[in-house]
Amino acid sequence: MKRFFLIILLILISCINVYANPKEVIKTDGFVIPTNKWKDKIKIDENFEVNNPEDKIIIIYNHGSDGNDVKLKHCFWRSELRNWAQLAGDKINGKEIMVYIHCQGQLEGDLGAKLGKVGMWMKKWEGPYPGTSKMDRRVEGNLKVVKKFVDLGVPKKQIFMSGHSCGGWATLRLTAKYMNEVGGGISLMPACFWNLSKKYKVKKVGYQKAMDKFHKKYPGMAGWRQEQIDIIKKGNAPVLIFTHPLDPYEGLTSDWMDDVPNFKRIVVSEKKTINGKKCKIAGSNWEEPLKDAHIIDFADCFMHYHKLIKEYISSRL
């Protein structure tokens, strides 16, 4: 009997390890090494080297965040880089795409340092934000990376800011104020203010009612979010944005983007399929059905939009 339980335990541990591989955490900066297939192993080159920089297109990719204004112990999931590994190495107008991942989990905002991980979600915080936020520091950090690439000889117009979730929001923030420093921006599921669509039942009660409740319950956070939206709208930067109505974070709260003339917003399907293809995400067998629309850009179906992304980059060159 003991032997039987030991065998079961070993099987369970084995299953956990197999499942953990796609979720492996990456805590560094570096270039995503191109792959030929979506299921290929993802590797990162940590050397900051760019040969023939005038013939390269650099995409700086920023991760999301499960803590709005505080330090994190991780940056990227290896599984989220699979689509970027497919784009890396492609050429546009004879120039090769290089994807550089930028880890900023170690950053912290002044309010996060003061109140802790959930502090800003406390009703007692009325705003405005005191000091420098983590989002501002992420923007500053990206500008430093852009400068490093420019110093290597990469033309500014060939450097593109990108990111998922909070990284997508950072993309909107940077391009709004510093569009002259980069060629463009590609924002994926931009969100950095909790799961607003799901928490406040936007689909059921409507946008205005949901946002009124959000402002009443968390006035500081709501005001801070609106302040950033105003900055982004005023910037009117020519960026490519992907959103999904089933995204529990900002899926049904992103229509304000349609009022920004230079935004090119793509609403990714209405279901967990793209162009008729069911979305599969990396899992125990690399083919688990997508459950969370917020990470649809991690799924294999999102490769449908690679052509559009390259067309956008070409238009900015």
KAQUI-V913871 format. One line per field, one symbol per residue. ss: DSSP state (h for helix, s for strand, l for the rest). psi: psi as a letter, one per 40 degrees, with the letter a starting at -180 (. if undefined). burial: 1 if it has 16 or more other ideal C-beta (glycine too) atoms within 10 Angstrom, else 0. Layout:
ss = ???
psi = ???
burial = ???
This chain:
ss = lhhhhhhhhhhhhhhhhhhhhhllsslllssslllllllllllsslllllllhhhssssssslllllllllllllsshhhhhhhhhhlllssllsssssssslllllllhhhhhhlllhhhllllllllllllhhhhhhhhhhhhhhhhhhhlllhhhsssssslhhhhhhhhhhhhhhhhllssssslllllllhhhhllhhhhlhhhhhhhhhhhlhhhhhhhhhhhhhhhhhllllsssslllllllllllhhhhhllllsssslllllssllsslssllllllsslllhhhhhhlhhhhhhhhhhhhhhhhhl
psi = ddddddddddddddddddddddehihfiiihhhiidideihhihhehghhifdeeihhhhhhiahehdeiiieicihddeeddddddhdiihfehhhhhhhhhfdeiiidddddeadedeehdeheiihhahiddddddddddddddddddeehideehhhiihbddddddddddddfdeeidaihhhfhiffigddddefdddeidddddddddddgdddddddddddddddddfigihhhihdehecedefeeddeehdehghhhgaeafihfehhhiihadeefiihdhedfdeeiddeededdddddddddd.
burial = 00000000000000000000010001001111111001000101000001001001111111111011110100111111111111110001001111111111101111110010001100001010100011111110111011001100011001111111111111111111011011111111111111011101010000100110010001011111100110011010111111111111111111001001001100011001010000111110000001001111111111101000110110010
